[in-house]
């Protein structure tokens, strides 16, 4: 499975409720940052969306205190879902 396919698969399965947010974030980070790019080309617009989701996923905290004290550091599940919605609304995958 290509990197793009893995990320798309992960997003779809998270949206279907097959992954909790913590699992989604750790898997998205692992795939985005540690799986080598492959021959399946990713458009600049899709790459930008993946980059934004990865940035949010790497800063996810399930502790409300972290988010309220340091809103520019930590992200919530709501923040991540908003980024996924942007990705879906741009038509990269059908949900």
C-alpha positions in Angstrom: 0.0 0.0 0.0 1.4 3.4 -0.9 1.9 6.2 1.6 -1.0 8.2 0.1 -3.3 5.1 0.2 -2.3 4.4 3.8 -3.1 7.9 4.9 -6.4 7.9 3.0 -7.3 4.5 4.5 -6.5 5.7 8.0 -8.7 8.9 7.5 -11.6 6.9 6.2 -11.4 4.3 9.0 -11.2 7.0 11.7 -14.2 8.7 10.3 -16.1 5.4 10.2 -15.3 4.9 13.9 -12.8 2.1 13.5 -10.0 4.0 15.2 -10.1 6.2 18.3 -8.4 9.6 18.1 -5.2 8.5 19.9 -4.7 5.6 17.6 -5.5 7.7 14.6 -2.9 10.4 15.6 -0.1 8.0 16.4 -0.7 6.0 13.1 -1.0 9.2 11.1 2.3 10.5 12.5 4.0 7.2 11.9 2.9 7.0 8.3 3.4 10.6 7.5 6.8 11.1 9.1 8.4 7.7 8.9 7.1 5.9 5.7 9.2 6.7 2.7 7.5 8.5 -0.2 6.7 6.2 -3.1 5.7 6.4 -6.7 2.1 7.2 -6.0 2.2 11.0 -6.6 0.4 13.3 -4.2 -0.8 16.7 -5.6 0.5 19.8 -3.8 -3.0 20.5 -2.5 -3.4 17.0 -1.0 0.2 17.2 0.4 -0.7 20.4 2.1 -3.8 18.8 3.7 -1.8 15.8 4.9 0.9 18.2 6.3 -1.7 20.1 8.3 -3.4 17.0 9.6 0.0 15.6 10.6 0.9 18.8 12.4 -2.4 18.7 14.3 -2.1 15.0 15.1 1.4 15.3 16.4 0.2 18.0 18.9 -3.0 16.1 20.0 -3.7 16.0 23.7 -6.7 14.4 25.4 -6.2 16.6 28.5 -8.5 19.6 28.5 -6.1 21.4 30.8 -3.3 21.2 28.3 -5.5 22.6 25.6 -6.9 25.4 27.7 -3.5 26.5 29.1 -1.6 26.1 25.9 -4.1 26.5 23.0 -1.3 27.3 20.5 0.6 24.2 21.4 -1.9 21.4 21.8 -4.8 20.4 19.6 -8.1 18.7 20.4 -10.0 15.9 18.6 -12.3 18.7 17.4 -9.4 20.5 15.8 -8.2 17.4 14.1 -11.7 16.5 12.8 -12.0 20.1 11.3 -8.8 19.5 9.4 -10.0 16.1 8.2 -13.3 17.8 7.1 -11.3 20.3 5.0 -9.5 17.4 3.4 -12.8 15.6 2.6 -14.5 18.7 1.4 -11.7 19.3 -1.1 -12.8 16.0 -2.7 -9.7 13.9 -2.2 -11.7 11.0 -0.8 -15.4 10.3 -0.6 -16.9 9.7 2.8 
